Amino acid sequence: MDNVIVNKSFKFAVRIVKLYKYLCDEKKEYVLSKQLLRCGTSIGANVNEAQEAHSKNDFISKLSILLK
C-alpha cells in the first residue's frame, strides 16, 4: 500500500540532503546547513516511528511532534 506521508517525507529528506550538499560545497555554509539537515531529515524519522506506534493515541502523539 502506498503511503503518501511516507513518500512525501522521503522525497523532502532527499531534497534537504541535496540542499545541504549545495550549501556546504558552493556557499561554504556549514553551521546553518547542518541544522537544516538535522531538522529536515527528522520528519521522516518521526513518520517511521509513528507507523510503529502501539496504540491510536501513541500514533497521534508521535504525529503531533511533526507539527512542532
Backbone bond lengths (Angstrom), bond angles and torsions (degrees), N, CA, C in turn:
res aa  C-N    CA-C-N  psi(-1)  N-CA   C-N-CA  omega(-1)  CA-C   N-CA-C  phi
1 M - - - 1.452 - - 1.522 109.36 -
2 D 1.324 116.90 132.94 1.457 121.54 177.78 1.513 110.13 -77.61
3 N 1.313 115.69 130.94 1.451 121.41 177.34 1.526 107.69 -111.31
4 V 1.307 116.24 112.85 1.464 122.01 -175.36 1.523 111.24 -61.06
5 I 1.316 117.06 -41.93 1.470 120.47 -177.76 1.523 110.64 -65.20
6 V 1.309 116.95 -42.82 1.469 120.41 179.02 1.524 110.30 -63.71
7 N 1.324 116.93 -45.92 1.461 120.78 -179.35 1.528 111.90 -62.46
8 K 1.327 116.30 -45.83 1.465 119.74 -178.89 1.522 111.77 -67.81
9 S 1.323 117.61 -39.45 1.462 119.18 179.44 1.531 110.88 -67.42
10 F 1.333 116.76 -34.23 1.470 119.48 176.68 1.521 111.16 -67.04
11 K 1.337 116.64 -46.25 1.469 120.17 179.13 1.524 111.02 -62.74
12 F 1.331 116.51 -38.09 1.457 120.65 177.89 1.525 110.14 -63.49
13 A 1.325 117.53 -43.97 1.463 121.60 179.66 1.528 110.90 -62.13
14 V 1.321 117.05 -39.52 1.473 120.41 178.18 1.530 110.35 -63.19
15 R 1.324 116.53 -42.19 1.471 120.30 178.18 1.526 111.25 -65.06
16 I 1.329 116.76 -37.07 1.466 121.04 178.69 1.523 110.37 -65.52
17 V 1.322 116.80 -41.66 1.470 120.26 178.88 1.535 110.26 -63.26
18 K 1.322 117.14 -41.27 1.465 120.55 178.18 1.524 110.72 -64.52
19 L 1.334 116.77 -40.99 1.469 120.29 177.33 1.517 110.61 -64.70
20 Y 1.319 117.13 -40.90 1.464 121.89 177.06 1.533 110.98 -57.78
21 K 1.330 115.83 -47.45 1.468 119.95 179.18 1.520 111.32 -62.07
22 Y 1.326 116.67 -41.47 1.462 121.06 178.06 1.529 110.97 -61.83
23 L 1.317 116.32 -46.93 1.462 119.53 -178.86 1.525 111.90 -63.05
24 C 1.313 116.81 -38.65 1.468 119.97 179.07 1.525 111.72 -71.26
25 D 1.332 116.41 -47.56 1.461 120.53 -173.90 1.527 113.06 -75.38
26 E 1.316 116.86 -45.81 1.469 120.57 -172.91 1.523 113.59 -90.97
27 K 1.316 117.09 -39.76 1.466 120.85 -173.66 1.523 113.35 -103.32
28 K 1.313 116.93 -6.92 1.462 122.77 -179.23 1.527 111.79 55.50
29 E 1.316 115.63 36.82 1.468 122.55 177.93 1.521 107.70 -101.65
30 Y 1.324 117.18 113.11 1.457 120.72 -173.45 1.528 113.38 -108.17
31 V 1.318 117.81 -38.82 1.460 120.68 -174.73 1.525 110.76 -71.77
32 L 1.320 116.77 -54.83 1.456 120.96 -179.41 1.526 111.14 -63.63
33 S 1.317 117.31 -40.17 1.461 120.35 -178.05 1.528 111.35 -65.72
34 K 1.313 117.58 -35.04 1.463 120.05 179.27 1.529 110.63 -67.83
35 Q 1.327 116.62 -39.87 1.468 120.00 177.52 1.533 110.17 -65.70
36 L 1.330 116.48 -41.30 1.457 121.29 177.23 1.529 110.38 -59.64
37 L 1.313 117.04 -42.49 1.467 121.67 179.18 1.528 111.04 -62.01
38 R 1.330 116.79 -45.33 1.468 119.87 179.81 1.525 111.64 -62.85
39 C 1.318 116.13 -46.08 1.473 120.10 -177.51 1.532 111.35 -68.78
40 G 1.313 116.47 -44.72 1.463 120.62 -175.50 1.506 114.20 -67.85
41 T 1.308 117.49 -31.85 1.459 119.87 -179.21 1.523 112.46 -90.06
42 S 1.324 117.53 -14.38 1.468 119.48 179.69 1.526 111.83 -70.65
43 I 1.323 117.44 -22.38 1.460 120.88 179.38 1.531 110.01 -60.09
44 G 1.310 116.37 -48.99 1.465 120.43 179.47 1.513 112.39 -63.13
45 A 1.320 116.84 -37.05 1.464 120.28 177.95 1.519 110.60 -64.15
46 N 1.323 116.65 -41.08 1.464 120.21 179.34 1.527 111.45 -69.05
47 V 1.325 117.28 -36.22 1.469 120.40 177.12 1.528 109.76 -63.83
48 N 1.309 117.11 -45.02 1.462 120.37 178.87 1.521 111.40 -63.05
49 E 1.314 116.89 -39.39 1.460 120.12 178.58 1.526 110.62 -66.31
50 A 1.316 117.49 -38.15 1.463 121.19 179.12 1.532 110.93 -63.77
51 Q 1.317 116.76 -34.34 1.468 119.84 179.01 1.524 111.84 -64.53
52 E 1.311 116.57 -24.76 1.465 121.22 -179.41 1.521 111.82 -96.34
53 A 1.315 118.00 16.00 1.465 121.85 -178.11 1.522 110.75 -61.43
54 H 1.338 115.25 150.93 1.463 121.04 -177.49 1.518 112.93 -87.66
55 S 1.324 116.80 -20.13 1.459 120.30 -179.31 1.525 109.27 -149.28
56 K 1.318 115.83 171.25 1.458 120.21 177.87 1.529 110.58 -63.15
57 N 1.337 117.22 -40.68 1.465 120.64 178.38 1.522 111.49 -64.90
58 D 1.316 116.59 -38.66 1.464 120.87 177.44 1.523 110.61 -64.78
59 F 1.326 116.44 -41.23 1.466 121.97 177.71 1.526 110.52 -60.50
60 I 1.310 116.45 -48.30 1.472 121.01 179.90 1.520 110.65 -62.87
61 S 1.309 116.81 -41.18 1.459 120.99 178.92 1.528 111.78 -60.96
62 K 1.312 116.09 -44.14 1.470 120.27 -178.75 1.529 111.73 -68.74
63 L 1.327 116.57 -37.01 1.456 118.95 177.26 1.525 112.29 -71.16
64 S 1.327 116.85 -29.06 1.465 119.13 178.47 1.517 111.03 -66.98
65 I 1.312 117.79 -24.49 1.466 121.60 175.70 1.529 109.69 -62.56
66 L 1.328 116.69 -34.42 1.467 121.34 179.66 1.521 112.64 -62.01
67 L 1.314 115.61 -29.11 1.469 119.46 -177.92 1.526 112.50 -75.59
68 K 1.320 116.88 -17.28 1.468 119.83 -176.50 1.481 112.42 -77.13
